[in-house]
Amino acid sequence: MPTIHWSSRYETGIPEIDQEHRLLFDTMNDLIAAFRRGDPRPEVRSVLDFLVNYTMGHLQTEEDWMRDHGYPGLETHRLEHEAMKVQVLDLVHQFEVGVDLTMKVTVLMADWLQYHVDGSDLALAEHSRALAEETAS
């Protein structure tokens, strides 16, 4: 599994959100590094702890920003966040009862990066840029 790299294409133009997205990339790379070492299972607990905090904190940060700035896709975006929260809490439960989640956690994070950060959040970035242009005019 290759290391993933942050690039300007993922930037929303909202510093707090971009910083939190970078943390998500870093966490995924920590998991990838654990795969390369040969036993990623110990890293899974750390990643799950991160994801619980991330889904409760970062996703709320995004939703607050969208609400405060009149983002028209707020409800759809919020529903994606809710689905992620449910998935993360389900994985935590599975982990606590002894299920090996290494691949499930990896797939969840990869999917989130590909479809949400590189998809839905790019629409948020477009809205942010449009607001910045309006303010500059």
N, C-alpha and C positions, 0 to 999 in steps of 0.2 A: 504494500500500500504506500503510495508516494506521499511525501509531506505536502501540505497545502499551504499556499502563500497568499497573504493579504495583498491586495492591490487597490489602487485608487478606484477601480471599477465598482468596488463594494461600498464606497463612501456615500453616506447619505447627506453629508454636509451638516450634520448635527453632531457636534463633537462628543457629547456624552454617549450617544447611541453608537457612533463609530468606535469609540474606545471599548465599549462592552462587546461589540462584534469582534474586535481584535482578540479579546479574551476567549471568545468562543473558538476562534481559529487556533489560538495557543493551546487550549484544552484538547482540541481534536489532535493536534500535533503531538501532545504528550501521550495520548492514547496510541497513536501511530508508532511513536518511539518505543512504547511498551511492547507492541507487537514485534518490533524489530529485535528487542531484547529476548523475545521468546516466551514470555509469560505476562500477558496483559491483564490477567485477572485481578491482581492487587490494585491496578490503576482504575479498574471499573468502579470501585467504591468511591474513590476520589472524584471521578467524573460524574457519578450520580449525585454526590453532594453538591458539586458545582452546578449541575443542571437544575436541581431543586432551587437553589438560590437564584440562578439565572432566570428560570421561568417565573419566579415570584417577583424578582426585582426588575430585571431588564425589560421584560415584556410589559410590565406596568409603566416603566419609563416611556417606552414607545407609545403606549396607549394614551398616556397623559399628554405627550407631545402632540399626538394626532388630534386629540380632543381640543387642546388649547389652540391649535392652528387650523381648525376647520377641515381636517383631512376627510375627503368624501368617502374613502374606502375603509373608514374606521371599523364598522361593524364586521365586515368580511375579515379584516385583519385580526380583529379581536377573537373571532371564532377560530382562526388558525392557532392563535395563542392558547386558547382554551383547550383545543385538541392536543397541543404539545404538553400542556400541564398534566392532562389526564394520562398521556403516554408515559411521562416521566414518573408520576406517582405510581403507576402500574409497575414500571420497571423496579422502582424502589421496593415495592411489596414483593415482587418476584425474587429480588436479590436477598431480601430478609428471610425468605423461606428456602434459600439455598439453590436457586436456579442459576446456572452459568449464563450470564448475560453478555459476555464479551462481544459477540457478533451483533446482538440486538442493539446494544448501546452504540456500537460503531455505526451501524446502519441508520439508526435514528439521527445521530449527529450529522452524518454525511447527507442524509435526505434533508435535514433542516437547513444545512448550509446551502445545498443546491436549490431547493425549491422555495425556501422562505427568504433567507438572507440574499440570495442571488436572484430572487424572483419578486416576491411581494414587497420586500424592503427597498428594492430599486424603484418601485412606484412611489414609495414614501420619499425617496431621494428626489425624484422628479418634482414632487409637490414642494419639497423644501427649496429646491432651486428656483421654482416659479415664484415662491414667496419672496426669496432673496432678490430676484429680478424686479418684482413689483416694488419692493422697499427701496431699491436703488434708483428707480425711475422717478 
